[in-house]
Amino acid sequence: MTDSVGETALWTLYHRSLAARDPECGLADPKAIELVEALDYPFAQRFGTDNRGWARGMAVRARCYDREVRAFLARHPRGTVVCLGEGLETQFWRVDNGLVRWLGVELAESATLRRRLLPDTDRCRTLTGCLLDERWTGEVDASEGVLVLAQGVLMYMAWDRVRALVEACAVRLPRARLVFDTPPAWFAAGTVHGWFRYPAGYRPPPMSWGMTPARLRELRACPGVAAALPVRVPRGAGLWWGVVAPVIDRVPGLRSYGPLSVTRLLFAPVPHPGRPAAAQPSHTREEP
Ligand SMILES: C[S@@+](CC[C@H](N)C(=O)[O-])C[C@H]1O[C@@H](n2cnc3c(N)ncnc32)[C@H](O)[C@@H]1O
């Protein structure tokens, strides 16, 4: 896992493992701790040890995605969850209901590592491939409902490719939903300018885009997109993630500037190519 985006899978794993050791974070993730202990990688040297704020933030994000999965499984217990760019996420073990079918899509090097550490089972497997290549949709059994997650990955892709992926999913997976990170523009710019460099030297890779009202309108105008909804961020630990971030997230107008922003797209039962943007539902808040 030598490229910088691939390494972010170790970065997020490390922070989830730190969060899992901190009861205040509310993230039970023993599998993440297990993986960090199993991997021969200098986590502490690379990412440092004074990471409480990042760990709390990763815990909030993981709990946000977990809540999306649990809400989906409550309605579709035998549904399929697809995780694009799954890296070394251990979410399956946090939310498994004993019935869900789980499909990860990963690039070759990361997929090989993942399968070595987390071997495929009959309900949980990793597919080697590029998430931008829609052939993975052919591997999805959509008979019991589909939830597609893209946690921490689409912001590293060119915006046009992201929009094309959304359009492909809407056509190939009608009725599915896609949940993904939509970082604010200031945060994406910060990664480009190196604002988040760690004292230990690690620098998160530059994000290609940040969410803006214009981009949101583009998503809503994609054929087959029935709605684009902000996902409410759970309350986390500490002053920032427990007070400031939730307030920002709940105040209309401020929300798009919050440090953690997640969006849920709902795909129409039958795609309507060419439907004018004005006919799309508005971007309103909805709780799972
Ligand atoms: C920041 S990591 C996120 C991993 C995981 N989703 C998480 O939140 O811990 C990004 C992951 O996306 C994967 N990735 C990057 N480009 C990809 C692509 N084109 N197709 C599939 N996976 C990709 C990387 O290998 C890496 O594992």
The ligand as an ORCA input file, in Angstrom:
! r2SCAN-3c Opt
* xyz 0 1
  C      -9.176      6.877      2.825
  S      -9.150      5.194      2.359
  C     -10.744      4.817      3.015
  C     -10.850      3.408      3.417
  C     -12.157      3.086      4.154
  N     -13.306      3.386      3.350
  C     -12.193      3.848      5.456
  O     -12.973      4.778      5.591
  O     -11.423      3.470      6.350
  C      -9.453      5.188      0.606
  C      -9.492      3.797      0.024
  O      -9.987      3.879     -1.299
  C      -9.261      2.998     -2.114
  N      -9.337      3.470     -3.500
  C      -8.764      4.556     -4.033
  N      -9.070      4.663     -5.331
  C      -9.872      3.622     -5.623
  C     -10.520      3.175     -6.808
  N     -10.395      3.844     -7.945
  N     -11.266      2.056     -6.757
  C     -11.411      1.352     -5.585
  N     -10.806      1.736     -4.439
  C     -10.049      2.842     -4.448
  C      -7.853      3.057     -1.551
  O      -7.109      1.903     -1.925
  C      -8.137      3.137     -0.061
  O      -8.191      1.864      0.518
*
